[in-house]
Structure formats: structure tokens, C-alpha cells
Amino acid sequence: MPRSKAFDPDETLDRAMRAFWAGGYEATSVDDLVKATGVNRASLYAAYGDKRSLFLKALDRYMGVSLFSTLDGADPEAPVRDALAALFDRLIARCLDGRGAGCLITNTICEFGARDPEVLETARRALARMENAFDGLVRRGQAGGEFDPAANPREIARFLLNAMQGLQVIAKINPDERALRQIAERTLAAL
């Protein structure tokens, strides 16, 4: 009879994700992961592979639970501007929550750059998912008369993605709520 795992794999992955999110890949040791997850080193390796494999799984997990995943399920009846304003509000609140975590994908891009093709591809997938969600929202906003119907929705989606990713990078060095709100307001005013 196979022995059941003594830990919840999803909860453990969530805890590892939060550890990487708080410290980054390089600064998070396997001992940090053991402490954060409450799972011993051998069990972590058996369940997830090495630290890099666990990190890649944590990035995939983040894409499913992050702030931006809420874009995929945005209320189809709510005004798009309101949904975007609420997203900016949540993003700013997260940037200012005292942990300085920002976005795990943004942090990963800043930490890794292009030096690890597999990590880079995971980050690209995450950004593409965000861009596609923005594109869908913009199209919905155009159909509902909120946005200029002649504007290119993909260009606007990329503009929104850039503004939100840039806001998070700025927040790391200048966590000034007023400045971050100005970025959000100017972005929304440009739509």
C-alpha cells in the first residue's frame, strides 16, 4: 500500500512561492524553503525536484493565484474602467504593504534577465497571459462604448501591461503612494 504524503502539496507550493516572492530566487536558500514550508529537504526534493524546479513550479502556481489572474475572471457586467481602477488599487496596496514583494514575475524578470531560457519562457508566458487578459478587457470596453473603438486593443493592452509592470519596479525604489497613484491615474486617463 503506497504511503500518503505527510504534507499538502498545494499548500507547500504556495508557501514556497511566497518564500521566493519575498526573497527572490538567489537569496532564498533550500533551508529557507524547508523553514517556510515545514517540509524536510528530502521530501521537498522528492516532491518537486531541485530548488530551480521548485521555483519554476512556484512561478506557474503564481500565474494561477496572482493579482493578474483576477483579470481572467473579471465581472463581464462591470465597467472596464472600474475593473482596471480596482486592479491598480490592489496593485498599489500590494506594493505598499510593507513586504515590498511586488509581482513575482516582475521580480523574476529583474533578477534573471535573459540568462535562464526556461525561466525567461515562463515569465514570457505570464506576461502574455496578462496582455491577453488586458486585450479582452479593452475589446469589451470598446464594445461597451468606454474606449475609442478605432484604437488598437493589442496596443492598449501592451500599454496597460507596461504601466503596471513599470509601476511595480518604481515602487521597489520609491514606494510613494502619491507617485504610484499618479502613474495609475495618468494611465487610466490615457485610455
C-alpha positions in Angstrom: 0.0 0.0 0.0 1.5 3.3 -1.0 2.3 5.7 1.8 0.4 9.0 1.6 2.3 12.3 1.7 2.5 13.9 5.1 2.0 17.3 3.6 -0.4 19.1 1.3 1.5 19.6 -2.0 -0.6 22.7 -3.0 -0.2 24.4 0.4 3.5 23.6 0.4 3.9 25.0 -3.1 2.1 28.1 -2.0 4.5 28.5 0.9 7.5 28.0 -1.3 6.0 30.5 -3.8 5.7 33.1 -1.0 9.3 32.5 0.1 10.6 33.0 -3.4 8.3 36.0 -3.8 9.6 37.7 -0.6 13.3 36.9 -1.2 13.9 36.2 -4.8 15.5 33.0 -6.2 19.1 33.6 -5.3 18.5 34.8 -1.8 16.1 32.0 -0.9 18.1 29.0 0.2 16.8 25.4 0.5 17.0 25.9 4.2 14.7 28.9 3.9 12.3 26.8 1.8 12.4 24.0 4.4 11.6 26.5 7.1 8.9 28.3 5.1 7.1 25.1 4.0 7.7 22.9 7.1 8.7 20.1 4.8 12.1 18.5 5.2 14.7 18.8 2.5 14.4 15.2 1.3 10.7 15.4 0.9 10.9 18.7 -0.9 13.4 17.2 -3.4 11.3 14.1 -3.8 8.1 16.0 -4.5 9.4 19.0 -6.5 12.9 18.2 -7.6 15.7 20.7 -7.0 15.4 24.3 -6.0 15.2 25.5 -9.6 12.4 23.0 -10.4 10.5 24.1 -7.3 11.0 27.7 -8.4 9.6 27.0 -11.8 6.6 25.3 -10.3 6.2 28.2 -7.9 6.1 30.6 -10.9 3.4 28.5 -12.6 1.5 28.5 -9.4 1.8 32.3 -9.1 0.2 32.7 -12.5 -2.9 31.0 -11.2 -3.2 32.9 -7.9 -1.7 36.3 -8.6 -3.5 39.6 -8.7 -3.5 39.4 -12.5 -5.3 36.1 -12.6 -8.3 38.1 -11.5 -8.4 39.7 -14.9 -9.3 36.3 -16.5 -12.4 36.2 -14.3 -13.4 39.9 -14.3 -17.1 40.5 -13.9 -18.4 40.8 -17.5 -21.1 43.2 -16.4 -18.8 45.7 -14.5 -17.5 48.7 -16.4 -14.0 48.0 -17.6 -12.6 51.3 -16.3 -13.8 50.3 -12.8 -12.2 46.9 -13.1 -8.9 48.5 -14.2 -9.0 51.1 -11.5 -9.7 48.4 -8.9 -6.7 46.4 -10.3 -4.4 49.4 -10.0 -5.7 50.0 -6.4 -5.0 46.4 -5.4 -1.6 46.5 -7.1 -0.6 49.7 -5.3 -1.8 48.4 -2.0 0.3 45.3 -2.5 3.3 47.4 -3.4 2.9 49.4 -0.2 2.0 46.5 2.2 5.4 46.7 3.9 6.7 43.4 2.5 8.0 45.0 -0.7 7.2 41.9 -2.6 5.7 43.5 -5.7 5.0 41.0 -8.5 6.8 37.6 -8.6 7.0 37.7 -12.4 8.4 41.3 -12.4 10.9 40.4 -9.7 12.0 37.3 -11.6 12.5 39.3 -14.8 14.6 41.8 -12.9 16.6 39.1 -11.1 17.2 36.8 -14.0 17.1 39.0 -17.1 17.6 36.7 -20.1 20.2 34.4 -18.5 17.9 31.4 -18.0 15.9 30.5 -21.0 13.4 28.3 -19.1 12.7 31.0 -16.5 12.5 33.6 -19.3 10.0 31.5 -21.2 7.8 31.1 -18.0 7.9 34.9 -17.5 7.0 35.4 -21.1 4.0 33.1 -20.8 2.9 35.0 -17.7 3.2 38.4 -19.4 1.4 37.1 -22.5 -1.4 35.9 -20.3 -1.7 39.3 -18.7 -1.5 41.0 -22.1 -4.3 38.8 -23.4 -6.5 39.5 -20.4 -6.0 43.2 -20.9 -6.7 42.8 -24.6 -10.0 41.1 -23.8 -11.0 43.8 -21.3 -10.1 46.6 -23.8 -12.2 44.9 -26.5 -15.1 44.6 -24.0 -14.6 48.3 -23.2 -14.7 49.2 -26.9 -17.8 47.2 -27.5 -19.5 48.9 -24.5 -18.5 52.4 -25.6 -16.0 53.1 -22.8 -13.0 53.2 -25.1 -12.3 54.6 -28.6 -13.4 51.8 -31.0 -10.8 52.8 -33.6 -7.9 52.2 -31.2 -5.9 49.1 -31.5 -6.8 46.9 -28.5 -3.5 45.0 -28.5 -1.5 48.2 -28.4 -3.6 49.4 -25.4 -3.2 46.0 -23.7 0.6 46.4 -24.0 0.4 49.9 -22.7 -1.5 48.7 -19.7 0.9 45.8 -19.1 3.9 48.1 -19.4 2.3 50.7 -17.0 1.5 48.0 -14.4 4.9 46.3 -14.6 6.7 49.6 -14.5 4.7 50.8 -11.6 5.9 47.8 -9.6 9.6 48.3 -10.5 9.3 52.0 -9.5 7.6 51.0 -6.2 10.6 49.0 -5.2 12.8 52.1 -5.1 10.2 54.7 -4.5 7.2 53.3 -2.5 5.5 56.7 -2.5 1.7 56.2 -2.7 1.1 59.6 -4.2 3.5 58.9 -7.1 2.1 55.4 -7.7 -1.4 56.8 -7.8 -0.3 59.4 -10.3 1.0 56.7 -12.5 -2.2 54.8 -12.3 -4.4 57.9 -12.8 -2.4 59.0 -15.8 -2.5 55.5 -17.3 -6.3 55.3 -17.0 -6.8 58.9 -18.3 -4.9 57.9 -21.4 -7.4 55.3 -22.4 
